[in-house]
């Protein structure tokens, strides 16, 4: 679930420029206490920092993890919609689940299929 939070912070940062606890809670439809707890863990582990105004920033380490997960999400979604013709809604849902458990070898293979098909 930490990866999901990091990916979400990355996406919200691109969308709004700044990210707060409440933005994450709304986006993920989680309670504020749940988000607060997760943010605390990510902060302790060095993936994020929170400034005095409550804005959340990814550290270099956090940004690396977030970008990796986000790339998997995009590639999986594209593979599902373009290659196996799954609806965009289902592709998004499945990508969200699979992006956290897919092996690097399998991911590289899917990515290569998309590149070879020029999709």
C-alpha positions as CSV (number, residue, x, y, z in Angstrom):
1,X,0.0,0.0,0.0
2,X,3.0,2.3,0.5
3,X,3.6,2.1,-3.3
4,X,0.0,3.1,-3.9
5,X,0.4,6.2,-1.8
6,X,3.7,7.2,-3.4
7,X,2.2,6.8,-6.9
8,X,-0.8,8.8,-5.8
9,X,1.4,11.6,-4.4
10,X,3.2,11.7,-7.8
11,X,0.0,11.9,-9.8
12,X,-1.5,14.6,-7.5
13,X,1.7,16.6,-7.6
14,X,1.5,16.6,-11.4
15,X,-2.1,17.5,-11.3
16,X,-2.2,20.2,-8.6
17,X,1.4,21.2,-8.0
18,X,1.1,20.6,-4.2
19,X,-0.2,17.7,-2.2
20,X,-1.8,17.6,1.2
21,X,-3.2,14.8,3.4
22,X,-6.7,15.7,2.4
23,X,-5.9,15.5,-1.3
24,X,-4.8,11.9,-0.9
25,X,-7.8,11.0,1.3
26,X,-10.2,12.4,-1.3
27,X,-8.4,10.7,-4.3
28,X,-8.2,7.3,-2.6
29,X,-11.4,7.7,-0.7
30,X,-9.6,6.7,2.5
31,X,-10.2,8.2,5.9
32,X,-8.0,11.0,7.1
33,X,-6.6,8.8,10.0
34,X,-5.7,6.0,7.6
35,X,-3.9,8.5,5.3
36,X,-2.2,10.1,8.3
37,X,-0.9,6.8,9.5
38,X,0.4,5.8,6.1
39,X,2.0,9.2,5.6
40,X,3.8,8.8,9.0
41,X,5.2,5.5,7.9
42,X,6.4,6.8,4.5
43,X,8.0,9.8,6.3
44,X,9.8,7.5,8.8
45,X,11.0,5.3,6.0
46,X,12.4,8.3,4.1
47,X,10.1,8.3,1.1
48,X,8.5,11.7,1.8
49,X,8.9,14.9,3.7
50,X,6.1,17.1,5.0
51,X,6.8,20.8,5.3
52,X,5.5,23.1,8.1
53,X,2.4,24.0,6.0
54,X,1.5,20.3,5.6
55,X,2.5,19.9,2.0
56,X,3.9,16.5,1.1
57,X,7.0,16.1,-1.2
58,X,8.6,12.9,-2.4
59,X,12.2,12.4,-1.6
60,X,14.6,11.1,-4.3
61,X,14.0,7.6,-3.0
62,X,10.2,8.1,-2.9
63,X,10.2,9.6,-6.4
64,X,12.1,6.7,-7.8
65,X,9.6,4.2,-6.4
66,X,6.6,6.3,-7.4
67,X,7.9,6.7,-11.0
68,X,8.5,3.0,-11.3
69,X,5.0,2.1,-10.1
70,X,3.4,4.8,-12.3
71,X,5.3,3.5,-15.4
72,X,4.0,0.0,-14.7
73,X,0.5,1.3,-14.3
74,X,0.7,3.1,-17.7
75,X,2.3,0.2,-19.6
76,X,-0.1,-2.3,-18.1
77,X,-3.2,-0.2,-18.9
78,X,-1.9,0.3,-22.5
79,X,-1.3,-3.4,-22.9
80,X,-4.7,-4.4,-21.6
81,X,-6.6,-1.8,-23.8
82,X,-4.5,-2.1,-27.0
83,X,-3.4,-5.7,-27.1
84,X,-6.1,-7.7,-25.4
85,X,-8.9,-5.2,-25.9
86,X,-10.1,-4.8,-22.3
87,X,-12.3,-1.8,-21.6
88,X,-10.4,1.2,-20.2
89,X,-12.2,1.0,-16.9
90,X,-11.3,-2.6,-16.3
91,X,-7.7,-2.0,-17.6
92,X,-7.2,0.7,-15.0
93,X,-8.6,-1.4,-12.2
94,X,-6.5,-4.4,-13.1
95,X,-3.3,-2.3,-13.7
96,X,-3.8,-0.9,-10.2
97,X,-3.7,-4.3,-8.7
98,X,-1.1,-5.9,-10.9
99,X,1.5,-3.1,-10.9
100,X,2.5,-3.9,-7.3
101,X,3.1,-7.6,-7.8
102,X,4.3,-8.0,-11.4
103,X,7.9,-9.3,-11.7
104,X,10.5,-7.1,-13.5
105,X,11.0,-9.9,-16.1
106,X,7.3,-10.1,-17.0
107,X,7.0,-6.3,-17.0
108,X,9.9,-5.9,-19.4
109,X,8.3,-8.6,-21.6
110,X,5.0,-6.7,-21.7
111,X,6.8,-3.5,-22.4
112,X,8.7,-5.1,-25.3
113,X,5.5,-6.4,-26.8
114,X,4.1,-2.9,-26.8
115,X,7.3,-1.5,-28.3
116,X,7.4,-4.2,-31.0
117,X,3.8,-3.5,-32.0
118,X,4.6,0.3,-32.0
119,X,1.6,1.0,-29.7
